[in-house]
Amino acid sequence: MDDLIVIGGSFAGLAGALQLVRARRKVTVIDTGLPRNRFAPHSHGLLGHDHKAPLDILAEARQQLTRYPTLNLVNARATAIAGALDDFSVTLDSGEVLKSRRILLAYGIADQMPDLPGFAECWGQSIVPCPYCDGFEVAGKHWGLLWSGPHAAHAASLFLDWTDHLTIFADGHDIAPEIRADLARRNIELVEGKVTGIAHRDGQISAVTLDGARSVAIDVLFAHPRNRPSANLHEALGIALVENPLGATIKIDDRRETNVPGIYAAGDLANPMASVTLATSQGAMAAIFAQQSMLK
Ligand SMILES: Cc1cc2nc3c(=O)[nH]c(=O)nc-3n(C[C@H](O)[C@H](O)[C@H](O)COP(=O)(O)OP(=O)(O)OC[C@H]3O[C@@H](n4cnc5c(N)ncnc54)[C@H](O)[C@@H]3O)c2cc1C
């Protein structure tokens, strides 16, 4: 029996595993190798790893973890969780069943690509979600923001720290008059109409097409597709969620424990503010709280 099974071996999951194997606890990490930022050529903002390829950072982390004898890294998909505190079972897609006293859910979220020609091809390269992740490299250029609801108003004002040339694509949304007035006051251009396509070459955006007819040239587009958890393992357990404007995250308490005793959650799955730095710190804390609930 393991002390901890981690489901999802990316930034949050591996950071959690590292803390517990260093405490000589038995840990199994189950992973399918599909981190959310795998579409991006570089990861930014993680101290000591800035501008490295996301998969290179994870490969290095996995390599470093191999020196710990109590770690078991399994390349597989977890398909079900059963049991209760001190006696959980996790089923793999191979049919194998693993047992543990605690579980850390770190399987992240999956962005749902809109049905827009060209969008998926540019995702991670020239259509990106986060200015802290990718803004510096395109600072001062002509940015677009695909409006996804009232929460996008904050992004519009934030982006002015990176560029003075920002165009908002309303994409058929009914934007409130006070938001329109605020955008006008900040000299942010608002383009009406439904976005119908993305013009690009090899993933580098050149323009947004509107109503199938006109197009507006831009250098980079920021967008916030709806998302959902990458797996549904929490559903059968009755784990509570918190809704947010783009999807839902797992509800946790201040020790990162869900409403099911012994099951913890970390990373994008339990935090709508996505970041590798936050995911690693939350994964570490979740695992430490799990360990401290098992002291002799
Ligand atoms: C385009 C893009 C660019 C980004 N750029 C940056 C950046 O530059 N800097 C930054 O800080 N953040 C960036 N982010 C955010 C960053 O990707 C996330 O915050 C981070 O990946 C979250 O880590 P995580 O461990 O929570 O989840 P993830 O990295 O998504 O990892 C989840 C893991 O769980 C695995 N998994 C899923 N289901 C199962 C299952 N059933 N069984 C086993 N394993 C499973 C997956 O294969 C994956 O390895 C970017 C995001 C996007 C979309």
The ligand as an SDF file (V2000), in Angstrom:
LIG
                    3D

 53 58  0  0  0  0  0  0  0  0999 V2000
   -1.1330   27.6620  -24.1550 C   0  0  0  0  0  0  0  0  0  0  0  0
   -0.7340   27.7410  -22.7130 C   0  0  0  0  0  0  0  0  0  0  0  0
    0.4910   28.2900  -22.3500 C   0  0  0  0  0  0  0  0  0  0  0  0
    0.8590   28.3790  -21.0190 C   0  0  0  0  0  0  0  0  0  0  0  0
    2.0460   28.9560  -20.7030 N   0  0  0  0  0  0  0  0  0  0  0  0
    2.4020   29.0380  -19.4140 C   0  0  0  0  0  0  0  0  0  0  0  0
    3.6410   29.6770  -19.0550 C   0  0  0  0  0  0  0  0  0  0  0  0
    4.4030   30.1220  -19.9260 O   0  0  0  0  0  0  0  0  0  0  0  0
    3.9320   29.7980  -17.7210 N   0  0  0  0  0  0  0  0  0  0  0  0
    3.0870   29.3260  -16.7500 C   0  0  0  0  0  0  0  0  0  0  0  0
    3.3890   29.4770  -15.5640 O   0  0  0  0  0  0  0  0  0  0  0  0
    1.9200   28.7060  -17.0710 N   0  0  0  0  0  0  0  0  0  0  0  0
    1.5640   28.5590  -18.3630 C   0  0  0  0  0  0  0  0  0  0  0  0
    0.3870   27.9460  -18.6810 N   0  0  0  0  0  0  0  0  0  0  0  0
   -0.4340   27.3730  -17.6010 C   0  0  0  0  0  0  0  0  0  0  0  0
    0.1160   25.9760  -17.2460 C   0  0  0  0  0  0  0  0  0  0  0  0
    0.0600   25.1430  -18.3950 O   0  0  0  0  0  0  0  0  0  0  0  0
   -0.6920   25.3270  -16.1340 C   0  0  0  0  0  0  0  0  0  0  0  0
   -0.8790   26.2320  -15.0560 O   0  0  0  0  0  0  0  0  0  0  0  0
    0.0090   24.0700  -15.6310 C   0  0  0  0  0  0  0  0  0  0  0  0
    0.2520   23.1640  -16.6940 O   0  0  0  0  0  0  0  0  0  0  0  0
   -0.8320   23.3930  -14.5460 C   0  0  0  0  0  0  0  0  0  0  0  0
   -0.1570   22.2690  -14.0940 O   0  0  0  0  0  0  0  0  0  0  0  0
   -0.9750   21.0350  -13.4940 P   0  0  0  0  0  0  0  0  0  0  0  0
    0.0520   20.0920  -12.9810 O   0  0  0  0  0  0  0  0  0  0  0  0
   -2.0360   21.5080  -12.5860 O   0  0  0  0  0  0  0  0  0  0  0  0
   -1.7700   20.4160  -14.7510 O   0  0  0  0  0  0  0  0  0  0  0  0
   -1.2420   19.9150  -16.1490 P   0  0  0  0  0  0  0  0  0  0  0  0
    0.0830   20.4990  -16.4730 O   0  0  0  0  0  0  0  0  0  0  0  0
   -2.3440   20.1550  -17.1150 O   0  0  0  0  0  0  0  0  0  0  0  0
   -1.0130   18.3470  -15.9510 O   0  0  0  0  0  0  0  0  0  0  0  0
   -2.0450   17.4310  -15.7350 C   0  0  0  0  0  0  0  0  0  0  0  0
   -1.4380   16.0520  -15.9470 C   0  0  0  0  0  0  0  0  0  0  0  0
   -2.4160   15.0630  -15.6150 O   0  0  0  0  0  0  0  0  0  0  0  0
   -2.3690   14.0500  -16.6090 C   0  0  0  0  0  0  0  0  0  0  0  0
   -3.6540   13.3390  -16.5880 N   0  0  0  0  0  0  0  0  0  0  0  0
   -4.8730   13.7930  -16.9800 C   0  0  0  0  0  0  0  0  0  0  0  0
   -5.8210   12.8620  -16.7680 N   0  0  0  0  0  0  0  0  0  0  0  0
   -5.1780   11.7810  -16.2280 C   0  0  0  0  0  0  0  0  0  0  0  0
   -5.6210   10.5150  -15.7910 C   0  0  0  0  0  0  0  0  0  0  0  0
   -6.9040   10.1390  -15.8140 N   0  0  0  0  0  0  0  0  0  0  0  0
   -4.6960    9.6330  -15.3060 N   0  0  0  0  0  0  0  0  0  0  0  0
   -3.3900    9.9860  -15.2530 C   0  0  0  0  0  0  0  0  0  0  0  0
   -2.9220   11.2040  -15.6460 N   0  0  0  0  0  0  0  0  0  0  0  0
   -3.8120   12.0790  -16.1210 C   0  0  0  0  0  0  0  0  0  0  0  0
   -2.0410   14.7880  -17.8930 C   0  0  0  0  0  0  0  0  0  0  0  0
   -1.5150   13.9540  -18.8900 O   0  0  0  0  0  0  0  0  0  0  0  0
   -1.0300   15.8110  -17.4000 C   0  0  0  0  0  0  0  0  0  0  0  0
    0.2880   15.3070  -17.4500 O   0  0  0  0  0  0  0  0  0  0  0  0
   -0.0110   27.8710  -20.0140 C   0  0  0  0  0  0  0  0  0  0  0  0
   -1.2450   27.3110  -20.3680 C   0  0  0  0  0  0  0  0  0  0  0  0
   -1.6080   27.2430  -21.6950 C   0  0  0  0  0  0  0  0  0  0  0  0
   -2.9240   26.6160  -22.0620 C   0  0  0  0  0  0  0  0  0  0  0  0
  1  2  1  0
  2  3  1  0
  2 52  2  0
  3  4  2  0
  4  5  1  0
  4 50  1  0
  5  6  2  0
  6  7  1  0
  6 13  1  0
  7  8  2  0
  7  9  1  0
  9 10  1  0
 10 11  2  0
 10 12  1  0
 12 13  2  0
 13 14  1  0
 14 15  1  0
 14 50  1  0
 15 16  1  0
 16 17  1  0
 16 18  1  0
 18 19  1  0
 18 20  1  0
 20 21  1  0
 20 22  1  0
 22 23  1  0
 23 24  1  0
 24 25  2  0
 24 26  1  0
 24 27  1  0
 27 28  1  0
 28 29  2  0
 28 30  1  0
 28 31  1  0
 31 32  1  0
 32 33  1  0
 33 34  1  0
 33 48  1  0
 34 35  1  0
 35 36  1  0
 35 46  1  0
 36 37  1  0
 36 45  1  0
 37 38  2  0
 38 39  1  0
 39 40  1  0
 39 45  2  0
 40 41  1  0
 40 42  2  0
 42 43  1  0
 43 44  2  0
 44 45  1  0
 46 47  1  0
 46 48  1  0
 48 49  1  0
 50 51  2  0
 51 52  1  0
 52 53  1  0
M  END
$$$$
